[in-house]
C-alpha cells in the first residue's frame, strides 16, 4: 500500500477514536503556527465524515481533527457509494454563476428545443474533447456554449481562430471535432485571448471542462448518458 495512503488511513482511524470539542479557533491557530500564516483559510466546517473538520483554502480542501492536532491532505473515498467525497466537495467550490459566463464569446450550438443548457471549455486538439463531441452527436434539445481555449499547442490557436472566423461557427466546430474537417483559415477579430484569461480566473485547468446551467462543474469527458442525466436533473430542478 502506498505509504501516504497508509499514513492517512492511520491518522483517520486515530481521529475517529478521539472525542473532542470542536474549536474552529484552535484549528485556525494551529494552521497559522504550522505554516506561518501563509495559508489563507476561507472556512472551517464539519465534514460529516469520521468527526473530521473540512478546511477550505481557496478551491482546495484539507482536513483536521477538532483541536487542530492533526491535518490530513488527500481524498476521502466513500467505498460503499463509490464516491470521492473530497473531489465532489472541490467541484462544489469550483461552481460558477452561469449567468456570469461571457456566452457571447462562445460558439453556440442549438439542437431541438434547446431547453437543456450547458457550456464547455475545449481545445480543438484535445482527444477527450473529440470523443465527447462524437458521443454527443446524437444528443438533442440542447443549447451548448463552447469556449475555445487553445492550451495544448500553437496549432490549437490556429484551429480555434479558423473555427471562430468561419461563417457558421457551430457547424465548423462540429465538422472538425467529429469529422476532422477544418474550415479554411480566415482573418477576423476573436475573443480567444479573453476566454483564455477568463478560464484561468475560474480555475479551468484541463479540457474538456463542462458547466451545467446551475453552475455545477464536470471536469473531464463523461459518457453521453451521464451528461444526459445531469442535464435532465438540472432541468427538472428548475
N, C-alpha and C positions, 0 to 999 in steps of 0.2 A: 504493500500500500504506500502511496506517495506520503513522504514524511510530513509535508504541510497539512495534508488531509488528516493524517493520524493525530497530529498535534491539535488541529481544530476540533476533531471529534472528542478528544480527551478533555479539552477545555470546555466544550459544550456540556459534557457529562458532569464535569465538576461544578459548573454554574447551575445546572439543573438541580443539583443536590444541596445548593447553598441558599437557604431562605434569607432574604434581607429586604430592608425597606428601600423603596425606590428613592433616589436622590439625584434629580437632574443636575443640581448644582455640583454635586460630587463628581459626576461624570464629566461635566464641562471642565472642572478644576483639574481632574486627572489628565484629560487630553491636553490642557494648557501646559501642565507640568511636563508631560511626556514629549510634546512637540514644540514647546516654547511659544505657544500661541500662533504657530504658523498654519494651523488647520482651522479654517473658519467653520464653525458649527452652525448650521442653519436651523436644526431642530433635533430634539431628543424625544422619543416616544416609545411606548411598549410595542414590541414586535409581534406579540401574540404567540411566540414560539419559545418554549423552554424557559420562560421568565426573562428572556433577553430583552435588552433595550436597543432600539434602532437609532443610530446617529446619522443624520443626513448632513453630508458635506457636499454642497453643490448638487450634482446629479449622481453622486456616489453614495454608497451605504456601507457602514461598518457597524459592528455590534459590541455591546458591553454588558457586563453584569450590572446589578442595581447600584453598586458602590463605585464603579469605575476601577475596580481592581484588575479586571481583565478586558482586553479588547480583541476582537476577532475580525480578521479581514478574509472574506471568502463568501461562498454561496451557501445558503441553506436550502437543502433539497427535501421536498415532501415526497418520500419514497412511495407511499400508498397512492397518492394522487398523481405521481409522476410529474411534479411541477417544480420548477426552480423559483422558489419564493423570492429570493433576492433579485433575480432578473426581472420578475414581474413588478417588484417594487420600483426598481430603477426605471423601468419603462413607464411606470405611472408618473415618476418625477420628470420624465422627459416628454410628457404630453405638451401639446401646444394648443393655443386658441386658434381653431381652424380659420376663423374669420380674419385672423391677422396674417395669414399666408398671402403673399403677393401673387394672387391667382392670375393676374393679367400678365405675369412673366412666365407662365407655364403653357405647355402645349395642351390644349383642351380637346378631349375626345368624348363624344356623347354617343351612346347606343341605346336604342329603345326609348323608354320614357325618361331615362337619365336620373331617376329618383335616388339611386344609391350613389353617394358622392364620396370620393376619396382622392388623395394626392400621393404621388410617388416622386422620389428623388432618384434619378438614374443617370448612369454613364452609358453612352451608346456602344462602348466596347466591353461592357460588363456582361459576362457569360450568364450569370444568375439573372440579370435583368432580361436577357433574351429568352431564357427559359420561362420566366414569369410572363413575358409578353405572349409567348406561344400558348402557355397554359390558359391565359385569359382571353384568347382569341374568340372563344365561344360564349363568353360572358355577355349578358345583355342587361338593359335597364340600369346603366351606369353612366356617371359623369366622372371622368378621370382627368386630373390635372397632373401633367408630367413635367417636373422641373429638371432641366438638363444641367447636370454638374459634371463637367469633364475633369475627373480627378485621376484617371488611370494613365493617361499619356497625352502628348501634344496632339496626336491624331484624334483623340477624343474631342478636343476643342474644334478641330476642323470639321468633324462629322456633326457636332452639335450645331455649329453655325450653318452648315448646309441644310440641316433639318429645319432650323428656326426660320431660315430665309426662303424656304420652299413655299409655293403658293398655297398648298394645303398641308399645314404642319402635322396635323393628326395622321393623315394618310402617309406622309413622308416618314414619320416616326414608326408607324406600323409596318410599312414596307421594308424598312431597314431592319428592325428588330425581329420580325417574323420571317421575312424572305431574303434578307441580305442585299436588298436593292437600295442603293443610296442615291438621293437626288443630286443633280449636277450642282457644283459649287456656285454659290451666288453671294452677292455682297449686300448687306443690309445692317441696320443697327440692331444689336442683340442685347438682351438683359443678362447674358450668361455670367459676366463678372459680378453683377449684383446678386444673382441667385447663388453663386458660389459663396459670397460673403455671408449671405443670409443663412445658408445651410450650415456654415461653421458656427454662426451665432446660436443656432438652436441645437447644435450638437450632432448633426448628421455626419457620421464618420465613415459610412460604408454605403454601397449601393447593392440592391435597391433598399430604400427605406420608405415605408408606407405610413401614411397618416389617415386614419378614419375621420369622418366628419365630426366626431365628438372629441377630437384631439388625440385620441389614442394612437400610440406609435407601434408599428410592427417592424422590427429590424430584420432585414433579410428577406429572401424569396420564400414564399409559403405556397403550399398546394392551392390550386384554384378553389377547391371545395372548402378549404379552411378560410380563405378570403371571402368566399360567398357567405359562409356562416357568420363571419364577423360583420360584413356589410348588412346582412339581414337583421342581426342582433341590434345594431346601432339604429337602423331604420325603424325597427319595431319599438325601440325605446323612446323615440321622439313623440 
